[in-house]
C-alpha cells in the first residue's frame, strides 16, 4: 500500500486532545486547515514527551538568538481550550515522532510517523537486539531529531531520511508551537486526580489505596 503524507503548513489549528472519560481517554493529534482535517492516535506519554521536546527546542532557539527568534511563552492569542473537532477519524497510530527547527523559514517542523508492527520473521533471524547500533543523540545545538517515546532512553537522530510509513507533517510558527505545547501539557495533566496518600490515580467508583491497607477510598 502506498504511504500517505498528510501535510499542513501553518494550519488553522493543530492541537492535542482526548476522547473519553479520565482513565479511559484516547489521545490524538489533530491538524486542520482549509476544510480538511487529520487525526492520529497516540499514547499519553507520547503527548507529554512531544510537548516537552517542543518547548526544549524553542528554548534552545531562543537562547541561540539572544531572545529574539521565538516567544519565551505561549502568546495569549494561541490559547485553545476547545475540544477536538468532529468527526475524529483515526488515520493511523503514532510510533515515532520528529521535530526540527528551520532557521531560514522561522518554523518548527513536526512529524508523526505511523507505528510499524514488528516483523515476526525478523525477530527470529538470530540477531541480538542488544547489538543494534544506537541512534546518535541530540547535539548541543538543539536542532531537533527523531525520538521513539515508547523508549525510556529517548535516543534521537537527525531528520535526514523519508520514513517509509504514513506521516503527519506539520509546520508551525514559534507562537503556534508554544501554544501547542502549553495545551498538550494541560491535556496530559487533566486526567484522574491522584490519591493524596499513595499518588495512584483515583477512579470515580473509588480507589483501593495500598497506603490504607487496601481499604476503598471514595
C-alpha positions in Angstrom: 0.0 0.0 0.0 1.3 3.4 -0.9 2.2 5.6 2.0 0.3 8.7 2.7 1.7 12.1 3.8 -0.7 14.4 5.5 0.9 17.8 5.2 0.0 21.1 6.8 1.9 24.4 6.5 0.9 26.7 9.4 -2.5 25.1 9.8 -5.6 26.9 11.1 -5.5 24.5 14.1 -3.1 22.0 15.5 -3.8 20.5 18.9 -3.5 17.5 21.2 -6.8 16.4 22.6 -8.7 13.4 24.0 -11.9 11.5 23.7 -13.4 9.6 26.6 -13.6 9.9 30.4 -10.5 10.2 32.7 -8.9 6.8 33.0 -10.4 5.7 29.6 -9.1 8.5 27.4 -7.8 8.1 23.9 -5.2 10.8 22.9 -5.0 12.4 19.5 -3.0 14.9 17.5 -5.4 16.8 15.2 -4.5 19.2 12.4 -7.0 21.2 10.3 -6.8 23.8 7.5 -8.9 24.9 4.6 -11.7 22.4 5.0 -9.6 19.3 5.6 -8.6 17.6 8.9 -6.3 14.8 10.0 -6.4 13.0 13.4 -3.8 10.5 14.5 -3.9 8.5 17.8 -1.0 8.2 20.3 -0.3 7.4 23.9 -0.5 9.8 26.8 3.3 9.6 27.4 3.9 10.4 23.8 1.9 13.6 24.1 3.8 14.5 27.2 7.2 13.8 25.6 6.3 15.8 22.5 5.2 18.9 24.5 8.4 18.7 26.5 10.6 18.4 23.4 8.9 21.2 21.6 9.4 23.6 24.5 13.0 22.5 24.9 13.8 23.1 21.2 12.2 26.5 21.2 14.1 27.4 24.4 17.3 26.5 22.7 16.4 28.5 19.6 15.6 31.4 22.0 18.9 31.1 23.7 20.9 31.0 20.5 19.1 34.0 19.0 19.7 36.2 22.1 16.0 36.1 23.0 14.6 37.4 19.7 13.7 34.5 17.4 10.8 32.9 19.3 8.4 33.9 22.2 9.5 32.7 25.6 5.9 31.7 26.4 2.8 30.9 24.5 1.1 34.2 23.4 -2.4 34.7 24.7 -3.9 34.6 21.2 -2.8 31.0 20.8 -5.0 29.8 23.7 -7.2 27.0 22.6 -9.3 25.1 25.1 -11.9 23.8 22.7 -12.5 20.0 22.3 -11.3 18.1 19.2 -13.2 18.8 16.1 -15.7 16.1 14.9 -15.6 13.7 13.3 -12.4 12.3 14.8 -11.3 9.6 12.3 -8.0 8.0 13.2 -5.7 7.8 10.2 -3.0 5.8 12.0 -1.5 5.2 15.4 1.8 7.1 16.0 5.1 5.2 16.5 7.9 7.7 16.4 7.8 11.5 16.2 10.3 14.1 15.0 10.8 17.8 15.4 13.3 20.2 13.8 13.7 24.0 13.5 14.0 25.7 10.1 16.1 28.8 10.7 15.5 30.2 7.2 11.7 29.9 7.4 11.5 30.5 11.2 9.2 27.5 11.5 9.1 24.3 13.6 8.7 21.1 11.6 6.9 18.3 13.4 6.4 14.8 12.0 4.4 11.9 13.4 5.2 8.6 11.8 2.8 5.6 11.8 3.6 2.8 14.1 5.3 -0.2 12.4 4.4 -3.6 13.8 7.4 -5.8 14.3 8.1 -8.4 11.7 7.9 -11.9 13.4 10.4 -13.3 10.8 12.9 -10.5 11.5 12.6 -11.2 15.3 13.8 -14.8 14.8 16.7 -14.3 12.5 19.3 -14.8 15.3 20.2 -11.1 15.6 20.9 -10.0 19.2 18.8 -6.9 19.8 21.4 -5.7 22.2 23.9 -5.4 19.4 21.9 -2.9 17.4 23.5 0.4 16.6 22.3 3.1 18.9 20.9 6.3 17.4 23.0 9.4 17.6 21.9 11.6 20.5 20.9 15.2 20.0 23.8 17.6 19.9 24.0 20.7 22.0 22.8 22.9 19.1 19.2 21.9 19.8 18.3 21.2 16.2 15.7 18.6 16.9 15.6 15.0 16.0 13.6 11.8 15.8 12.6 10.1 19.0 10.6 7.0 20.0 8.5 7.9 23.0 8.0 4.2 23.8 11.7 4.0 24.6 12.6 5.2 28.1 16.1 6.2 26.8 14.6 8.5 24.1 17.6 8.4 21.7 17.4 10.8 18.7 18.8 11.1 15.2 18.8 13.9 12.7 15.9 14.3 10.2 17.6 13.2 7.1 15.5 10.3 5.7 12.0 9.9 4.4 10.2 7.3 6.5 8.5 4.5 4.5 5.3 4.8 6.5 2.3 7.2 6.7 3.3 10.6 8.1 1.5 13.6 9.5 3.8 16.6 8.8 3.1 20.0 10.3 5.0 23.3 10.0 4.2 25.7 12.8 5.2 29.2 13.7 7.0 29.5 17.0 3.9 31.0 18.6 1.8 28.1 17.3 4.3 25.6 18.6 4.3 27.3 22.1 0.5 27.2 22.1 0.5 23.6 21.1 3.0 22.6 23.9 1.1 24.5 26.5 -2.3 22.9 25.6 -0.7 19.5 25.3 0.8 19.7 28.8 -2.6 20.7 30.2 -4.4 17.8 28.4 -1.9 15.3 29.9 -2.5 16.7 33.3 -6.3 16.7 33.1 -6.8 13.0 33.8 -7.8 11.3 37.0 -6.7 13.1 40.2 -4.0 11.5 42.3 -4.7 9.9 45.7 -3.1 12.2 48.4 -1.9 9.1 50.2 -0.3 6.8 47.6 -0.2 9.0 44.5 -2.1 6.5 42.3 -5.0 7.7 40.1 -8.4 7.9 41.8 -11.3 6.3 39.9 -14.8 7.7 40.1 -16.0 4.4 41.6 -13.4 4.5 44.4 -9.7 3.6 44.9 -8.0 0.7 46.7 -5.2 2.5 48.4 -2.2 0.4 49.3 -1.2 3.0 52.0 -4.6 2.4 53.7 -4.1 -1.4 53.8 -6.3 -1.9 50.8 -9.3 0.0 52.0 -11.5 1.5 49.4 -11.3 5.3 49.4 -14.1 7.4 47.7 
